[in-house]
Amino acid sequence: MSAINYNIKKTFHDYFWGKTMTDNQLKIFFSLKTLLIMLFAVYIIAGCTSHKTLTLMPTPVLYQNADIDPFAHLSPELKSTKTQVFYATNRAPAFSKNKTSYGNRMDSTLHFGKATIQMGAPDANWDELLNYSLYQRETKPVALTLEKVDEIAVMPAKYIRSNANLTPPMQVFVDLINIELAMAVDKEIMVYVHGTKVDFDNSTILTAEIDHFAGRDFVGLAFAWPSHQNILSYLSGIDVRRARNSAPALQSLLILLSEHTIAEHINVLSYSAGGKIASRALFEMRQIFSDMDSKVLKEKFRLGSVVFAAADVEVDKFLERISAISELADQVVITISDDDNALKAAKRFMGGTFRAGSSKAEKIEEDFIVSHHLSNVEIIDVSFGQKVRGFDITGHHYWYRHPWMSSDIIFLMRTNLPPHRRGLSPAEMEGIWYLSLDYPEKIKMAAELELKGKW
């Protein structure tokens, strides 16, 4: 046992058993007491999710009042309150009496399969789900539950060799993806990389939400890394290390999808601490294929839009990686808010520089993007223009919980369009975009123009 651990243990022992403590022990105790109070405060105000029942996000402003119906083209069998997404996880399996899922232990194996998500009560019907999805009104929230998990294949998590043969189960997995791609209107894959403080269920459910509101038109795939369901595991560094160590697994997944699926593009949507994984994975992926120029890389991996939503990545580390990421992807999107309590708490209690998703990092990022001529990197400042709009877009979940910002993310995942064709407005600073007062009208007009009135 280290000296500091011994002192902490002895301090608490003496305190609780009524023994007299030395001045040094008193200092340690009150330091610990202060730390625990701060950690408790962070636990209350921060984190990427909660343990509440997950519910369907509010209707994106793009669809409110059914001005646009992204579900009209769906075949009858797809108009269901059950939906499926694929998954890849380096969480170890966790077996219960009624179902198989994945727990918090980190595995050296990547597990692949399909997850079935129930939207609403078991007896809910499609019309009820459609009504909630298209109309902004005060109704009972639609509960989301992971109903079933079907594991299909496994492979080593650090499998990053290019052009390798697949095992029969892995071939089945990619064949299933290709079948869905062949039937999809938008023949793309969206890989969602979640934040900290969530479980396996959350990662698949949120993937299903984005896929649902995008008209169930592309193939959704959750990359579920083994975060714990408490913020203390993140603040103590445990989940930070897990995020860092999950980067090779995400690399493996992206190489697999690019080499063995027919996807026209593979989009990556990362959130909060998921930005640590995505930025590191893509940066190191660029190093692995350093002999290829940017044009060849983009043709090989077909990475479309890479999104860093409310990214909990120190801005200096982020900027070390962003040039390499821009060489891999067609478009890189960074969302920023001036009132994200989780990112403020991360900076205060975990140290380091400002987080990439914080407005404090905006000018630094903007200067870097301009000076390095990264024309395919954009910043969306969700707080810019708040006085004219009459409201700010705040919190840590804004990118999918606020109906304006969720509209942009969903439209982006569906179309891969640049910002000026998604209804966003340019700010005074180069490379920065915002949601203007007339954004609801502009996004609806953009959807009608770009999709020719047909979702």
Backbone torsions as a table, in degrees:
resi	resn	phi	psi	omega
1	MET	NA	133.9	-179.4
2	SER	-67.5	162.2	-178.7
3	ALA	-61.6	-41.8	-178.7
4	ILE	-67.2	-39.1	177.7
5	ASN	-65.1	-37.6	178.5
6	TYR	-63.5	-44.6	-179.1
7	ASN	-64.2	-41.3	178.6
8	ILE	-62.0	-46.9	-178.9
9	LYS	-62.2	-44.2	-178.6
10	LYS	-67.2	-38.3	179.1
11	THR	-60.5	-48.6	179.2
12	PHE	-65.1	-37.0	179.0
13	HIS	-61.8	-48.8	-179.1
14	ASP	-64.8	-39.2	-178.2
15	TYR	-64.3	-49.1	-175.1
16	PHE	-74.5	-22.2	179.7
17	TRP	-100.2	6.4	170.3
18	GLY	82.1	13.4	178.9
19	LYS	-81.3	155.5	179.2
20	THR	-74.1	134.3	-179.6
21	MET	-102.3	150.8	176.1
22	THR	-75.4	168.5	177.6
23	ASP	-58.7	-40.2	-179.6
24	ASN	-64.2	-40.5	179.0
25	GLN	-66.6	-36.9	177.2
26	LEU	-62.7	-41.0	178.4
27	LYS	-62.0	-43.8	179.3
28	ILE	-62.3	-44.5	-177.2
29	PHE	-62.5	-48.0	-177.6
30	PHE	-69.4	-28.5	173.3
31	SER	-65.3	-43.4	178.6
32	LEU	-64.9	-41.4	179.8
33	LYS	-60.9	-44.3	178.4
34	THR	-62.4	-43.0	-179.7
35	LEU	-62.0	-44.1	-179.1
36	LEU	-63.8	-38.4	177.4
37	ILE	-63.5	-42.9	179.7
38	MET	-65.1	-42.4	179.3
39	LEU	-62.5	-39.3	178.7
40	PHE	-64.5	-39.8	178.3
41	ALA	-63.3	-42.4	178.4
42	VAL	-63.7	-39.6	179.3
43	TYR	-59.2	-35.0	-179.1
44	ILE	-74.8	-42.5	-170.8
45	ILE	-98.3	-14.9	-171.2
46	ALA	-118.4	179.7	178.3
47	GLY	112.1	165.1	-174.1
48	CYS	-93.9	-12.2	177.2
49	THR	-164.0	-176.2	176.8
50	SER	-130.2	179.5	180.0
51	HIS	-92.1	11.2	177.8
52	LYS	-70.3	161.1	174.9
53	THR	-60.2	131.3	-179.3
54	LEU	-74.3	138.3	-179.4
55	THR	-129.4	156.6	-179.1
56	LEU	-62.1	137.4	-178.5
57	MET	-61.9	157.3	177.6
58	PRO	-59.1	154.4	179.7
59	THR	-58.8	122.3	176.0
60	PRO	-57.7	143.6	-176.8
61	VAL	-60.3	-24.7	176.8
62	LEU	-56.1	-33.5	-175.2
63	TYR	-106.3	-11.1	-172.6
64	GLN	-53.0	136.4	-177.2
65	ASN	70.2	18.2	175.6
66	ALA	58.0	31.2	176.0
67	ASP	-63.0	-33.4	175.5
68	ILE	-130.1	132.4	179.3
69	ASP	-113.4	101.7	-178.0
70	PRO	-75.6	-4.8	-176.2
71	PHE	-104.2	-4.0	-172.6
72	ALA	-60.6	-32.6	-175.8
73	HIS	-82.9	-8.8	-174.4
74	LEU	-65.9	142.1	174.8
75	SER	-70.6	157.8	-176.1
76	PRO	-54.1	-37.7	-177.3
77	GLU	-70.2	-20.4	178.4
78	LEU	-89.4	-12.3	176.8
79	LYS	-85.0	78.3	-173.2
80	SER	-138.1	153.4	175.9
81	THR	-79.0	-4.9	173.5
82	LYS	-103.7	137.5	176.5
83	THR	-139.9	158.6	-176.9
84	GLN	-125.3	145.3	172.1
85	VAL	-133.5	157.3	174.3
86	PHE	-86.2	164.9	176.2
87	TYR	-147.6	155.9	169.3
88	ALA	-136.8	129.0	-176.1
89	THR	-142.7	141.9	170.6
90	ASN	-104.3	23.5	166.5
91	ARG	-80.4	142.4	176.5
92	ALA	-75.5	146.5	179.4
93	PRO	-59.5	146.5	176.0
94	ALA	-132.4	115.5	-174.9
95	PHE	-99.3	131.9	174.2
96	SER	-118.3	179.3	-176.6
97	LYS	-64.4	-36.1	-172.4
98	ASN	-103.0	-20.8	-176.9
99	LYS	-158.0	163.2	174.7
100	THR	-100.1	135.0	174.9
101	SER	-146.8	-154.2	-178.0
102	TYR	-137.1	138.2	-174.9
103	GLY	-97.8	-151.2	-174.9
104	ASN	-98.0	-7.5	-178.6
105	ARG	-76.4	136.7	-180.0
106	MET	-80.2	135.4	-176.9
107	ASP	-112.9	151.6	174.3
108	SER	-85.4	0.7	-179.4
109	THR	-113.1	141.1	172.8
110	LEU	-93.5	129.7	179.8
111	HIS	-107.1	135.0	-177.4
112	PHE	-121.3	144.7	177.9
113	GLY	-178.9	-163.2	178.1
114	LYS	-125.1	143.4	178.4
115	ALA	-119.1	137.0	177.8
116	THR	-104.6	124.7	-177.5
117	ILE	-112.9	132.3	175.9
118	GLN	-95.8	125.6	178.0
119	MET	-104.7	106.0	-176.0
120	GLY	96.9	-177.9	179.4
121	ALA	-66.0	157.2	-179.8
122	PRO	-55.4	-28.2	-179.3
123	ASP	-97.5	9.2	179.3
124	ALA	-69.3	153.4	178.7
125	ASN	-115.8	169.6	-176.1
126	TRP	-61.6	-39.9	-178.4
127	ASP	-60.5	-37.3	178.0
128	GLU	-66.3	-43.6	178.9
129	LEU	-65.7	-41.4	179.3
130	LEU	-62.3	-42.9	-179.6
131	ASN	-61.0	-43.5	179.6
132	TYR	-68.1	-36.8	-174.5
133	SER	-71.7	-24.7	-172.4
134	LEU	-111.5	-12.9	-176.3
135	TYR	-122.0	131.5	177.5
136	GLN	-86.6	103.2	-178.7
137	ARG	-153.4	165.7	178.7
138	GLU	-80.7	97.8	177.5
139	THR	-131.6	165.8	178.6
140	LYS	-64.3	131.1	-178.9
141	PRO	-57.3	148.1	179.0
142	VAL	-89.9	113.7	179.8
143	ALA	-71.7	144.0	178.9
144	LEU	-119.6	129.8	-178.6
145	THR	-136.1	142.5	173.0
146	LEU	-80.5	112.4	-173.8
147	GLU	-89.7	-36.3	-171.4
148	LYS	-154.3	144.1	176.4
149	VAL	-125.9	128.2	177.7
150	ASP	-121.9	103.4	176.7
151	GLU	-76.3	136.8	-175.7
152	ILE	-112.9	-39.6	-174.1
153	ALA	-155.9	167.2	175.5
154	VAL	-139.4	157.6	171.7
155	MET	-158.9	160.9	179.0
156	PRO	-58.2	138.6	-176.2
157	ALA	-65.1	-27.9	-178.4
158	LYS	-98.5	24.4	176.2
159	TYR	-73.4	99.6	-178.8
160	ILE	-123.7	10.7	178.7
161	ARG	-69.2	139.0	-179.9
162	SER	-87.7	149.0	175.4
163	ASN	59.2	38.4	178.1
164	ALA	-92.7	152.2	177.4
165	ASN	-72.6	149.4	179.8
166	LEU	-97.0	148.7	171.3
167	THR	-70.9	160.2	178.3
168	PRO	-54.2	-44.7	177.7
169	PRO	-63.1	-38.7	178.2
170	MET	-65.8	-35.3	177.5
171	GLN	-64.9	-37.8	176.2
172	VAL	-61.1	-43.6	-178.8
173	PHE	-59.9	-51.0	-178.1
174	VAL	-70.0	-30.5	176.0
175	ASP	-62.7	-40.6	178.6
176	LEU	-63.8	-40.0	176.4
177	ILE	-63.0	-44.0	-178.3
178	ASN	-65.5	-34.2	176.6
179	ILE	-62.9	-44.1	179.4
180	GLU	-68.5	-37.4	177.6
181	LEU	-62.7	-40.4	-179.2
182	ALA	-62.0	-32.1	-178.5
183	MET	-89.6	-16.0	-174.3
184	ALA	-74.8	147.8	173.3
185	VAL	-69.6	-45.8	178.8
186	ASP	-101.4	102.5	-171.2
187	LYS	-83.3	61.1	-177.7
188	GLU	-132.1	161.2	175.8
189	ILE	-113.2	135.2	170.9
190	MET	-109.8	120.2	176.0
191	VAL	-100.3	118.6	179.8
192	TYR	-101.1	126.6	179.2
193	VAL	-113.5	108.1	-172.0
194	HIS	-74.8	172.5	177.0
195	GLY	-91.4	-164.3	-178.1
196	THR	-86.8	173.2	176.6
197	LYS	64.9	29.3	176.9
198	VAL	-131.3	162.2	179.1
199	ASP	-106.8	-176.7	-178.7
200	PHE	-61.0	-41.4	-178.6
201	ASP	-56.4	-46.4	-177.5
202	ASN	-58.6	-42.0	-176.9
203	SER	-63.6	-40.7	-179.8
204	THR	-74.7	-37.0	-178.9
205	ILE	-65.9	-44.1	-179.1
206	LEU	-68.3	-34.7	174.4
207	THR	-60.1	-42.8	179.5
208	ALA	-65.2	-36.2	178.5
209	GLU	-61.8	-49.0	-179.7
210	ILE	-62.1	-44.1	178.6
211	ASP	-61.7	-42.5	-179.6
212	HIS	-60.4	-51.7	-176.4
213	PHE	-73.4	-13.5	172.9
214	ALA	-86.9	12.8	177.4
215	GLY	85.4	15.1	-177.5
216	ARG	52.5	41.2	-171.0
217	ASP	-101.6	-19.2	177.4
218	PHE	-118.5	-177.0	179.0
219	VAL	-99.2	119.0	178.5
220	GLY	-93.7	138.3	-179.9
221	LEU	-139.3	122.7	179.1
222	ALA	-90.9	127.2	170.0
223	PHE	-98.1	106.7	-173.3
224	ALA	-104.1	105.8	177.6
225	TRP	-94.3	158.4	-168.5
226	PRO	-82.3	65.7	172.2
227	SER	-76.8	154.7	173.8
228	HIS	-86.2	173.8	-178.9
229	GLN	-102.6	31.2	174.9
230	ASN	-143.5	147.0	-175.4
231	ILE	-72.5	-22.5	-179.0
232	LEU	-64.6	-33.4	177.9
233	SER	-65.6	-27.9	177.5
234	TYR	-80.2	-46.2	-178.8
235	LEU	-64.7	-31.3	179.3
236	SER	-76.8	-10.7	178.3
237	GLY	99.7	-9.3	-177.5
238	ILE	-61.9	-51.2	-177.5
239	ASP	-76.9	-21.4	173.1
240	VAL	-65.1	-44.0	177.1
241	ARG	-65.0	-38.4	179.1
242	ARG	-65.0	-38.7	176.4
243	ALA	-62.1	-46.7	179.7
244	ARG	-61.0	-41.3	-177.3
245	ASN	-78.6	-7.4	178.1
246	SER	-90.7	-8.2	-178.5
247	ALA	-58.7	-43.9	178.6
248	PRO	-61.1	-33.8	178.9
249	ALA	-65.7	-40.0	177.5
250	LEU	-67.1	-38.9	174.9
251	GLN	-57.1	-46.9	-179.4
252	SER	-58.0	-43.2	-179.3
253	LEU	-63.0	-46.6	-177.9
254	LEU	-64.9	-38.6	177.2
255	ILE	-65.7	-42.8	178.2
256	LEU	-58.2	-49.4	-177.1
257	LEU	-65.8	-37.6	-178.1
258	SER	-71.3	-33.6	-174.9
259	GLU	-91.8	-18.5	-172.5
260	HIS	-126.5	3.5	176.0
261	THR	-119.6	165.2	-179.3
262	ILE	-96.2	15.4	-178.3
263	ALA	-56.8	133.8	175.8
264	GLU	-71.3	-37.0	174.6
265	HIS	-143.0	153.2	172.3
266	ILE	-118.7	114.2	-179.8
267	ASN	-98.8	143.7	179.9
268	VAL	-119.3	120.6	178.1
269	LEU	-113.8	106.3	-179.4
270	SER	-110.0	147.5	-175.5
271	TYR	-130.7	130.6	172.1
272	SER	54.8	-120.1	179.5
273	ALA	-65.6	-19.2	173.9
274	GLY	-61.7	-23.3	175.7
275	GLY	-65.9	-29.5	175.6
276	LYS	-61.9	-44.7	-178.1
277	ILE	-67.9	-50.5	-176.0
278	ALA	-63.2	-45.2	-177.6
279	SER	-66.3	-40.9	179.1
280	ARG	-68.9	-43.7	-178.2
281	ALA	-60.5	-45.7	-177.7
282	LEU	-71.8	-38.3	177.1
283	PHE	-60.3	-48.5	-178.6
284	GLU	-71.0	-29.7	175.7
285	MET	-63.0	-39.1	177.1
286	ARG	-63.2	-36.3	179.8
287	GLN	-68.7	-37.9	179.8
288	ILE	-61.0	-37.6	-178.7
289	PHE	-109.2	46.0	-176.0
290	SER	-68.7	-16.4	-179.6
291	ASP	-79.5	-7.8	-178.9
292	MET	-102.1	142.4	175.6
293	ASP	-83.4	173.4	-172.5
294	SER	-60.9	-41.4	-178.6
295	LYS	-61.6	-43.9	179.8
296	VAL	-66.6	-40.2	178.8
297	LEU	-60.4	-45.1	-178.5
298	LYS	-65.8	-36.4	177.3
299	GLU	-69.7	-35.9	-177.5
300	LYS	-72.9	-48.0	-172.9
301	PHE	-97.2	-17.0	174.4
302	ARG	53.7	37.5	176.1
303	LEU	-74.1	121.5	-178.9
304	GLY	-86.8	-96.6	179.2
305	SER	-100.8	130.1	174.2
306	VAL	-113.2	116.8	-173.7
307	VAL	-110.4	133.5	172.9
308	PHE	-114.0	92.8	-177.7
309	ALA	-90.2	122.3	179.4
310	ALA	47.6	49.5	-170.5
311	ALA	-67.5	124.0	175.4
312	ASP	-94.6	68.9	178.3
313	VAL	-130.5	130.4	178.1
314	GLU	-56.3	134.0	-171.2
315	VAL	-62.3	-33.4	179.6
316	ASP	-66.9	-41.6	176.6
317	LYS	-66.5	-39.5	-179.0
318	PHE	-61.3	-44.1	-178.3
319	LEU	-71.4	-24.8	174.0
320	GLU	-65.0	-25.5	-173.8
321	ARG	-102.7	-21.6	-166.7
322	ILE	-66.2	-33.9	178.9
323	SER	-63.7	-43.0	178.9
324	ALA	-64.4	-39.7	179.9
325	ILE	-65.5	-39.1	179.9
326	SER	-65.8	-24.1	177.4
327	GLU	-78.3	-17.7	179.7
328	LEU	-93.7	-36.8	-170.3
329	ALA	-105.8	153.2	174.2
330	ASP	-68.5	-36.2	-174.9
331	GLN	-149.3	135.4	177.9
332	VAL	-120.4	128.1	-175.6
333	VAL	-121.4	129.5	178.0
334	ILE	-119.5	123.2	177.0
335	THR	-100.1	142.4	-174.1
336	ILE	-135.3	140.8	174.5
337	SER	-134.8	150.0	177.8
338	ASP	-91.3	-0.5	-177.2
339	ASP	-139.4	64.7	178.3
340	ASP	-113.7	99.1	-174.4
341	ASN	-61.8	-34.9	-179.0
342	ALA	-64.4	-42.0	-179.9
343	LEU	-72.2	-34.1	175.4
344	LYS	-64.3	-42.7	179.9
345	ALA	-66.8	-37.9	179.3
346	ALA	-61.0	-43.0	179.1
347	LYS	-66.4	-41.8	-175.3
348	ARG	-70.6	-43.6	-171.4
349	PHE	-99.5	-17.8	-178.9
350	MET	-111.1	-6.4	176.5
351	GLY	76.8	-165.9	-177.2
352	GLY	81.5	-173.1	-178.9
353	THR	-83.9	178.8	176.7
354	PHE	-58.9	148.9	-179.7
355	ARG	-80.0	149.3	-174.3
356	ALA	-60.0	-26.5	-179.3
357	GLY	-90.8	6.8	-178.8
358	SER	-97.8	146.1	178.7
359	SER	-63.7	-22.0	177.3
360	LYS	-63.9	-25.0	-178.6
361	ALA	-93.3	-7.1	-170.4
362	GLU	-59.7	-49.9	-177.1
363	LYS	-64.4	-38.4	178.8
364	ILE	-62.3	-45.1	-180.0
365	GLU	-66.5	-42.3	-179.2
366	GLU	-62.5	-43.7	177.8
367	ASP	-60.8	-41.4	-178.7
368	PHE	-66.6	-45.9	-178.2
369	ILE	-60.5	-44.2	-178.8
370	VAL	-69.1	-46.8	-176.7
371	SER	-67.2	-26.6	179.2
372	HIS	-99.5	7.6	174.6
373	HIS	55.3	45.6	179.7
374	LEU	-90.3	78.6	-172.5
375	SER	-69.4	-16.2	-179.9
376	ASN	-99.0	13.2	178.1
377	VAL	-110.6	127.9	-179.0
378	GLU	-127.3	148.8	174.7
379	ILE	-112.8	129.8	173.5
380	ILE	-107.2	110.2	179.7
381	ASP	-92.8	101.8	-174.9
382	VAL	-74.7	-12.0	179.7
383	SER	-94.3	-20.5	-179.4
384	PHE	-61.3	136.4	178.6
385	GLY	81.1	13.7	-175.1
386	GLN	-65.4	-32.4	-179.1
387	LYS	-67.8	-38.9	178.6
388	VAL	-71.4	-41.0	179.5
389	ARG	-67.2	-34.7	-176.0
390	GLY	95.2	4.8	178.0
391	PHE	-159.7	153.5	174.5
392	ASP	-99.5	161.7	174.5
393	ILE	-109.7	108.0	-166.0
394	THR	-122.4	-179.8	178.1
395	GLY	88.3	-173.6	-179.3
396	HIS	-104.8	-17.5	-177.0
397	HIS	-100.1	9.4	-169.5
398	TYR	-56.4	-31.2	-171.5
399	TRP	-66.0	-20.4	174.9
400	TYR	-125.7	-13.2	-179.8
401	ARG	-95.7	-20.9	176.9
402	HIS	-92.7	126.6	-172.6
403	PRO	-63.6	-20.4	176.0
404	TRP	-77.8	-49.8	-175.9
405	MET	-71.4	-34.8	177.9
406	SER	-62.8	-31.8	178.1
407	SER	-61.8	-42.8	-179.7
408	ASP	-67.4	-43.8	179.9
409	ILE	-61.5	-45.0	-178.2
410	ILE	-66.2	-44.4	179.1
411	PHE	-64.8	-37.0	177.1
412	LEU	-64.0	-47.7	180.0
413	MET	-63.4	-30.3	-178.9
414	ARG	-80.6	-29.8	-169.8
415	THR	-123.1	-25.1	-174.4
416	ASN	61.5	26.4	-178.6
417	LEU	-77.6	152.5	175.3
418	PRO	-70.6	166.2	-172.2
419	PRO	-59.8	-38.3	-176.4
420	HIS	-70.6	-13.8	176.9
421	ARG	-104.0	5.7	177.6
422	ARG	-110.1	9.0	178.4
423	GLY	89.6	6.4	178.2
424	LEU	-84.1	157.9	-179.1
425	SER	-113.5	143.1	179.1
426	PRO	-77.1	138.2	174.5
427	ALA	-85.7	179.2	-180.0
428	GLU	-66.1	-33.7	-178.5
429	MET	-83.7	139.4	-176.8
430	GLU	-63.0	135.2	175.8
431	GLY	82.8	3.8	-179.4
432	ILE	-113.2	133.2	-175.9
433	TRP	-125.9	157.5	-178.7
434	TYR	-147.7	172.9	-179.9
435	LEU	-101.7	106.9	-175.0
436	SER	-78.1	174.0	-178.0
437	LEU	-57.3	-34.5	-178.4
438	ASP	-96.8	21.9	-179.0
439	TYR	-56.2	-42.8	-179.7
440	PRO	-55.0	-41.2	178.5
441	GLU	-71.2	-38.4	-176.6
442	LYS	-68.5	-38.9	-179.7
443	ILE	-70.4	-36.7	178.0
444	LYS	-66.8	-40.7	177.3
445	MET	-64.7	-38.9	178.8
446	ALA	-63.6	-42.6	-179.8
447	ALA	-64.0	-42.4	179.8
448	GLU	-66.2	-39.7	-179.5
449	LEU	-69.7	-48.5	-173.7
450	GLU	-75.3	-33.4	-177.1
451	LEU	-103.3	9.1	175.6
452	LYS	55.5	35.8	178.2
453	GLY	77.2	-0.9	179.4
454	LYS	-123.3	119.7	-179.9
455	TRP	-68.3	NA	NA
